[in-house]
Amino acid sequence: MVKEIEKTGIPVVHMCTVVPISLTVGANRIVPTIAIPHPLGNPKLDPAEEKALRRKLVEKALHALTVEVEGQTVFEEDVTLKDVLAKA
C-alpha cells in the first residue's frame, strides 16, 4: 500500500520493527521502531521517558517525509522537531 500511495505523489513513511520486511515490500522511507509488541513505545519506561521516546520516533518520521529519496532509505539518525521545521 505504501508504494501505491507514493505513486500519487504523497510521501509515506513506513515505521516498522522489522526493517528487512519493509525493504522486501518496497517501502522507500523506513523508520525503525522499538519492538514488535510495542513498536512506538516501551512500557518498561516511566511515562515521561516513554513520551520522549515516542516523540523522538515521530520527529524522525516527520524528518523522513521532508527528505527526497532515490529508492529505499532507512532513517536511523536522530533528529529534533527543530531540524524538521528548519527543512519545511
N, C-alpha and C positions, 0 to 999 in steps of 0.2 A: 504494500500500500504506500510506503514511503516514496518509492520511485514514481508511482503514478501521480501522487500529489506534486512532486517536484517537476514533473513534465508540464504542469500548468504554470510553472514559474514561481511557485510558492516554496521557499526553502523549508526544509524539515530537519529536525534533529532527532535522532534515534538514541534515547537514553536506555542503556542496557547493562545487564550484569555479565553477559557472556559475549564479548566483542567478536569472537570468531563467527558466531551466528549472524550478527549484524553484517559482517563482511560477506558472508555467504548469501544473504538475501539482497545485497546490493545497496545498503544504506550509504549515503555519501557523507553525512555529518554524524559522527558517532561519539557519544559521551559515555564513558564507562561509569557505572554506578557502584553501589556497595555490595549487596548480596542478593541472591535470588528471593529469599522470603521478605526482604526489606530493601528494595532497590534504591529508595530515596531516603533512607534513614537507618538508624541503629538504635533499637530500643534499650540497649545496654547503657547508652549515654544519658546524662541528665538532660532535662528539657532544653536548657539553654545551649548546650553543646550540640544536641541533635538539630536544633533550629539553625545553628551556624553551619552545620554540615549540609543541611538541605539547601540553605541559601547559596552556599558555595557551588553545589551542583547546578542549581537553577541559573546562577550567574555564568557558569561555564557553558550551559546550553544556550543562553542568550548571546554569549560571545560567538558561539559556533554559527548562529543564524546571521551574524554580521559579516562573516568571512566568505569570500568567494572561494570555492574549492574546485579543483580539477580532479575528479574521481573521488575515491573513498579516503576520508580523513578522520583519524581518531584524535579527539581533543583531550589531551591529558594534562596540559599545563593549567595552572591555577590562574584565574582572572578575578577581578573585582567588578562590582557594578560600575565603578568609576571608569574602568577600562572599556566596558561595554558602551557606556554613554559617550565616551570620547570618540568612538568609531561611528556612532549613529549620526 
